[in-house]
């Protein structure tokens, strides 16, 4: 998997997490866990964009 494929996968996962966060059916604990995952995904996207920029 190249960097663009990884970025696409992470961006799609990020979108899914944001949509899940908008759901009315999640509790506070789940919300905190989703936000934590979003932050990790955001960090990984930033790293990959940095690597892509170095090319």
C-alpha positions as CSV (number, residue, x, y, z in Angstrom):
1,X,0.0,0.0,0.0
2,X,1.5,3.4,-1.0
3,X,1.1,6.7,0.9
4,X,-1.9,7.8,-1.2
5,X,-3.7,4.6,-0.5
6,X,-3.0,4.9,3.2
7,X,-4.2,8.5,3.2
8,X,-7.4,7.6,1.4
9,X,-8.1,4.8,3.9
10,X,-7.4,7.0,6.9
11,X,-9.5,9.9,5.5
12,X,-12.4,7.6,4.9
13,X,-12.0,6.2,8.4
14,X,-11.9,9.7,9.8
15,X,-15.1,10.6,8.0
16,X,-16.8,7.5,9.4
17,X,-15.7,8.4,12.9
18,X,-17.0,11.9,12.6
19,X,-20.4,10.6,11.3
20,X,-20.5,8.2,14.2
21,X,-19.8,11.1,16.6
22,X,-22.8,12.9,15.2
23,X,-25.1,10.0,16.1
24,X,-27.6,10.5,18.9
25,X,-27.2,6.9,20.0
26,X,-23.7,7.1,21.6
27,X,-23.0,7.8,25.3
28,X,-20.3,10.1,26.8
29,X,-17.8,7.3,27.2
30,X,-18.1,6.3,23.6
31,X,-17.9,9.9,22.5
32,X,-14.6,10.3,24.4
33,X,-13.2,7.1,22.8
34,X,-14.3,8.2,19.3
35,X,-12.6,11.6,19.8
36,X,-9.4,9.9,20.9
37,X,-9.5,7.7,17.7
38,X,-10.1,10.8,15.6
39,X,-7.1,12.5,17.1
40,X,-4.9,9.5,16.5
41,X,-6.1,9.3,12.8
42,X,-5.6,13.0,12.4
43,X,-2.0,12.7,13.7
44,X,-1.3,9.8,11.3
45,X,-2.7,11.7,8.4
46,X,-0.5,14.7,9.2
47,X,2.6,12.4,9.4
48,X,1.7,10.8,6.0
49,X,1.2,14.2,4.4
50,X,4.6,15.3,5.7
51,X,6.2,12.2,4.2
52,X,4.4,12.8,0.9
53,X,5.6,16.5,0.9
54,X,9.2,15.3,1.3
55,X,9.1,13.4,-1.9
